[in-house]
Amino acid sequence: MLGDCKPSEVKAFTADYLEKALEPCDWLALWSTDVFDVVVEVQDLDLNDLKACVKLVLPLQWETRSCEITEEAFNSLLEATQHKVFLIELQVVYNESGDLDQTAITLEHLR
């Protein structure tokens, strides 16, 4: 992915690669952390910071690990982060059309 780019060029090269390969918006993803998994809709990308602007998909679909999190808590967390989450925390929700296959592969490359 990075080829022979210089260390000082990695961030710009990565952002350029992601811009060409990722769908920019309107796709579902599983936002996965050490504490929870929740389905979100990607609304925009901030490739310079390697983040996506997301919103919760309702009805809420989530799973937690060793704690209880409410919809209100998810909303508070998203507000605190300005609805931006790291791209490496997102996994594309399967779509039979195959339209998001490249996006899924690209996120795997990023991870």
Buried (B, 14 or more C-beta within 10 A) or exposed (E): EEEEBEEEEEBEBBBEBBEEBBBEEEBBBBBBEEEBBBBBBBBEBEBEEBBBBBEBBEEEBBEEEEEEBEEEEBBEBBEEEEBBBBBEBBBBBEEEEEEBEBBBEBBEEBE
